[in-house]
């Protein structure tokens, strides 16, 4: 995939995260209509942070951080912990290691 393809995917993910955040702050208590997407995003982000491309790994980790802040996503993200730690250890880029 190209950087443009990855950019579109990240923007879609950020939009879904935004809708989740704003829906919860407006007091909507019903089940999220994006729950299937959130699960798929967690798995896809795990693959993104495994790539060699440092920019994609950085965006993947940044998006995963935002996703982890959503209620109920902690378990999904913790399933990716081995991949996250491996990505952080192998990377020499200081911006990713932060």
N, C-alpha and C positions, 0 to 999 in steps of 0.2 A: 504494500500500500504506500501511497505517497503521503507527504506531509499534509497536503490539502485534504486527503481522505481522513487522516487522523484528526485534523483540525475540525472537520465537520462533526465527527463522532464525539469529540470532547465538548463541542458547543451544544450538541443535543443532550449529552449527559448533564452539563451544567444547567440547561433549561429545565430538565426533569427535577434536578435537585432544588432549583429555585422554586418550582411549583410545589414541591413537597414542603419546603420551608415556609412558604407563604400560606399554604393551605392549613398548616398546623397552627400558625400564629393567628389565623382568623377564627380559630375555635372549631374547625370542622373535626368532628370526632369519628366519622365513618372511616371504614377501611380505605386505604389509599388505592386509587385507580392505577397507580404506577408501580405497585408492589412487584409485579412480574418483571418490569423493566429494571427496577432497583436490584433485584437478584442477578439478572443478566449483566448489569453494569459492574457489579462486584467481581464477577468472574472475568469479564472482559478487561477490566482494569488490572487484574492479576496477570493477564497475558501481556498487557502493555508495559508493565514495569519489568518484564523479563526481556524486553527487546534490547538490542545493542545501541539503538539510537538514544542518546542522552536526553534530547529534547522531549521525546515521547515518554521516556521514563519519568522525567520531571513532571510533565503534565499529568501523567498517570498517578503519581504519588500525590500531587496537589488535589486532583479530583477525588482520589480515594480519601483524603483527609476531610474534604467537604462532605462526602458521602457518609463517612463514619460518624459525623455529628448528627445525622438523622436518627430519630428514635427507631430502635429495632435493628439497626444496621451493624451494630457492634459485633454480633456473632458472625455475620457474613464476612466482615473485614478480617476478623481474627482467624478465619479459615485460610486467609491469604498471608498470614504472618511469616511463614517460612520464606515465601517469595519476596516479601517486603524486606526482610532482614538480609537476604542474600543480595538483593539489588543495592541496598545501602552499603554493604560491606565491600562489594566488588567495585563500586564506583569511585573514581578519583575526583569527580566534579564536586567542588565544595558546595554549589548551590543545591545539589541533590542531597548531599549528606546532612544539610541543615534540617 
